Amino acid sequence: METRKVYVSGGSTYVISLPKKWVKKVNLKAGDSLVVTEQAGALLFETSVIEKESHVKEIRISQMESSDALARIIIANYLVGYDTLKIKLDRKDNLSYRETVRTIIDYLIGIEIVEDTGDSIILEIMVDYKRMMSIQILQRMFSINRSMLLDLGKAITNRDIGLAKDVIVREREIDRLYFLVVRQLKSAVEHQQIAEKLGIKNQRDCLGYRIIVKVLERIADHIENIAKSYIQLCKTQKELQLDDFIKLNNSTIAIFEKSVNSLFSRNISLAEKIFHELKERTKVHSDISNKLFQQKNIQSAILQKTMLDSLGRIASYSGDIAEIAINMSAGATDFED
């Protein structure tokens, strides 16, 4: 931390000097402009060329232990904000690595292969912050999760395995949106200009949104798990009585909807109601669980218990969303006019 004195120039202009180390780091020159943002009683200085700079990363597969390791490295560099990834295919057995590149980019939004030669693949990441704002993407993730839960209930009610399979397919879109939001939030934390373009008024909210996007991704995983268990259950048992589970699924959807609404509306009273509903839901969950232990078909009971536990986790995650909504609302009360 450094302190700087404030000087008066010309009788009305207040001037401070910039740290030389920072000026060199950002390659600032005389005549360049800085973006100044007032934030919670402080002034934030940023260069105005953040988005014009291209960040390039070179990846050599000779340094990778496996093609799976390459997939993880591509995702990691996508998340931290690189714009160009140059993948050097500097080993003879590179076919599996090529296949990995083509597979992994299907999970990432805004990334394309722009060059593919015998010895390298170049990936360009083209994401427009203004067209895909973080808050809108989070709302989209909620909408997909909600539709998955609703259709899961319909699939179980009508014994529709085809619809259950369609629910599973939708989980992939949640993963794609998850990676995009994490990339955006990392940039928003570093640069207030980008945060504003993403619809994030205060950078301190990035931590809350980071937790929320992970929660939404985990909820989709549990919905997928329920659908897979249900399909397996249909194969092992012809007659199924899942009325209690369907009712519990409906109550879970209602709690999930309220939690997300409390987040986006910053409604503390609505968030508080969720914790009361979760307590009531716990007893119903326990009653259904106890009934499962009375079944003679052990395999069926295990699959239903798996479905029940995943539904319980979804409800618990809804409580986490409500808690974050309260925390973020409190922050808004403390710092905003």
N, C-alpha and C positions, 0 to 999 in steps of 0.2 A: 504494500500500500504506500502510495506517495501523497504528499500534501502539496497544493499549489496555491500561491497567493493570487488574489484578485486585484487587478490594477484598473484604474480609470483612464481612458484615453479620450481626449477631446471633450472632457467634461460630462459626457453622457453615455459613453460606451464602456462596458465592463469587459476586461480581457484576462484570460488565463493562458499559460503556456501548456503545450502538450508534451507528454513524456517522450523523450527522444527514442527510447527503446521501442515504444509502441508505433511511432511514426515510421521507423525503419521496417518493423515487422509487417505493417500493412502497405508498405511501399507508397507512402503519402508524399506528395510533392507540393511545392509552393503553388498556389492557385487552384489546387484541388478543393472540392466541396465535401463537407461532412453533413450527415443527417443528424439532427439533434432532436431527441424525443424526451419530453417530460414524463417521468414515470414514478409515481408514489414518492414525491418529494425529492427525486434525484433527476439528473440529466444524463441521458444515454447518448454517447457519440458513436456513430457508425460511418464507415465509408459508404459512398453511394454507388459503388460498382460491384456489390456482392454478387448479384445474379449474372453479371456479364463475364465473370471469370469462369473458365472451364476447368474442372477438377478431374484429372486423368490418373488412373491407377493401372499399373502393369502387373499382370498375374502370370507366373510361369508354372505350367503344370508339372515341370520337373521338381518343383519344390512342394508339390502336393503328395500326400500319402496315398490318396485314392480319389476316384471321381466324386465320391460323396463329400470329401473334404473340399473339393473345388466348388460344389454346390453351396456349401456353407460359407465359403469365402465370397462368392458372388453375392449372396444375400447380405452378408455383413457390409460389404462395400456399397451396395445399393442403399442400405439403411443409413450409413453415415454421410451420404450425400454426394458421392462421386457421380460425375456426369458421363464419363467415358471409361469403359473397362477394356483394356487390351490384353487378351488372353493369348499367351505365347504357347503354341503346341510343340514344345521343345523336347519331345520324346517320341520314339517310334510307335509305341502302342498307345495312340491317342484317340482311337475310335470311341471308346467308352466315355472319354472326356468331352468329345464333341457331342455325343448323345446327351450327356448331362447338361451341357450348356443349353441345348434346344429344349430340354424338358423343364429346366428351372425357370427359364424366362416366361413360361406359361403361367407361373405363379406370381409374377411381378408385373405391375401395371406401368406402362410407359417406357418399357425397355425393348429395344429392337436390335437385331443383328444388321449392321450396316456394311460389314465387310467380312468375308469368309474366304481366306486363301489357304494354301496348303500348310502354312506354318503359323497362322494366327487367326483369331476371331475378334472382331471389334464390336463391342456393344455400346449403343448410345442410349442414355436415359433421358427421355424428353417428357418432363412433367410440368404442366402449366398450373402454378399455384392459384391463379385467379379462377380457373375453370373447375378446380377440384379442391374446394376449401375443406379444412379438417372437420369442422362442425357438420357440414353437409354429409361427409363420408361416414361420420359416426352415426348420424341419423339413418343413413342408408344401411349400415350394418345392423342397427336395431330393427329396421323394417324387414330385412332378410331373416333375421333370427325369429322375429315374431311370426312371419309367414311359415317358417319351418315348424314352429311349435303348433300353429293352427292346423297345418296340413298333416302333421304327425298325429294329432287328435283325430282328424278325419280318416287317416289311414287305419288307425286302430279300431275306430268305430265301424268302418265298412270292410275291415279285413282286406285292405287294398295294398298289396305288397308293392305294386308298381309305384304308387304315390310315396310309399316309404323310401323306395330307392331314389326317387326324385329329390326327396328331402336330403339324402346323403350327398347327392351331387352338388347341392347348393352350398354345402360347407366350404367348398373350394373357393367360392367367390368371397367369402368372409376372410379367408387366409390372404387373398390378393389385396383386399382393402386394408387388412391389418398391417401388412408390410408397408403399404403406401403411407398410412397415417404415421407409423413410427418414423419413417424417413422425414416426413413433414415436421413432426414435433422436434426431432433432433435439430433441424435447421431453424425452427422457430425459437428454440431455447438460445441459440447462438446469436440470432439476428432479429431485432424488434421489427425491422421492415418486413421481413418474411412472415413473422407472426401476424402482423396486421393484414397482409395479403391473404392469409389463411383464415381470417375471421376470428383470430384470437386476440382479444383486447389487451389482456395482461399475460405476460410471459410466465408468471407464477402459476397460471392455470394449466400450463403444459404438463406438469407432474400429475395433476388430477386426470387430465385427458389420456395420459400415457397409461395410467392404471385402468381407466375405463375401456380403452381399446383392447387391452389384454383380457379384461373380463368378458367383453363381447366375443372375443375369439374363443375363449374357453367355453362359453355358453354354447356356441356352435358345435364345438367338439363333443359336448355332452348330448346335444340333440342328435348328432350323428351316431353316438354310441347307443342311444335309446332305439333309434331306427334300425340299426344293425341287430341289436338284441331282439327286437320285435320280429324281424324277418326270420331269425333263427328259431324264435319261439313258435312261429307259425309252422315251421318244418317239423317240429318235435311234438306238437300238440294240435289236434284238430279242433277241439272245443275249447274256447277261451272265454273267461269271464273277467273282463277288464274294466267294468263300469266305474269302480272306485278309482282306478288309475286315470281314467278319462276325466273324471271330476277334479282330481288333483292336478292334472295337466291344465285344465281350464283356470283353476285358481292360481296356478303358477304363472300363466300368461297374464292374468290381471295384475299380479304383483309386479311382474317384469315391466309391464306397460307403465304402471304408476311410478316405478323407480326411475325410468328413463324420462318420463314427463317431469318429475321433480328435478331432475338434473338440468334439463334444457330451460325450464321455467324458473329455476332457482327457488323452488317452493319448499321451504323448510317444513311447513305443517303437513304437506302431502308426503314428504319423506318420512316424517315421524309416524304416520299412519301405517306405513309398510312394516315397521318393526312389530306393531301390534298384530298385524295380519300374519306375520311369519310365526309368531308364537302360537296362534290358533292352528296354523297349518302343520306345525310340528306334531301335534296330537293326532291329527288325521293320518299323517305320514307313519307315525308309530303304530297306529291301529292296523293299517294295511300291511305293514311289515310283519306284525305278529301273526296275521292270517296266513301269510306265506309259509310260515314254519309248520302250519298244520296240513299243508298239501302233501300228498303221497308221491307225486311226481317230482323228484329231487331236481332234475335238470330244468324243468319248467320253473320251479321255485327260484332257482339260482338266476335264471335269465330275467325273471320278473323283478327280483331283488336288485339286479344290476340296473334295470330300467328305473326302478324307484329311487335308487341312490343317485343316479345322474339327474333325475328330476329334482331331488333335494338339493343337489349342488347348484342347479340353476336358480332355485329360490334363494339360496345363500348368497350367490353372486348378485342377485337383485338387491339384497340387503347391503352389499358392499357399494353398489351404485348409489343407493339412497344415502349412505354414510358420506360418500364423496360429495354428493349434492349439498348436504348440510355444511360440510367443510368449505366448499367453494362459495356457498352463499354467505357464510360468515366472513370469508375473506373479502367479498364484494362489499359487505356492510362496513367493514373496517377501513377500507382504502379508497372506495369510490365515492364521488360526490352524489 
